[in-house]
Amino acid sequence: HVSAYHNWEDEFYDRRELYENMGVSEYYNIDQMNFKIIHGWQSDDELMKEAIPHFINQEKFMAHIVTSGMHFPYDSDSTLGNRYMKEINAVYPEYDTAIKRYISKSMELDKAMQTLLTELQNAGKLENTVIVMFADHHPLKTSISTLVEYTDEFDRSYGLNEDKTPLIIYNAATESKDIDTVSSTFDLIPTVANLFNLNYDPRLYVG
């Protein structure tokens, strides 16, 4: 069972045609889901709650879930950008407002992942499920100087570090380790295909 989900309409990509060509049997965007439309980008937690019932009871499934809640802008008001401002101000009152909005949107994504992990656990499928997460770009419309100021782990002003984003491959039964290697989204499909020992032709992939 292969399905895909996105909490917006197909305004920027013809996802329905794209996913069908990629083998997706069911695709749901905001037109097929029932959560309340809010100002700005939509809630990833609501997306997760809508998506999970479509695949959680399948014996085997692959679900491609395209979130949007953390998308810019951070320099103007939005529902998700302001949702957790009280909690953030209690810890980081001195932070720039745009950074607070970014954190607020991140907290909504955290809730979405908590929802997914909890439902997988309740269904007895957490240890037999692999979750792959990646960010497609850095916080757009945010200056390098601001990224540098609020990044402690490494120097975002060096080289292409402005564009450094995480890739997480998670399984509850697998011991964790960090891999700090230069890679790209080009590498994502062949990496996952290799890990799962899928029958694929590596000559057809750049990564």
Disulfide bonds with the S-S distance in Angstrom:
none
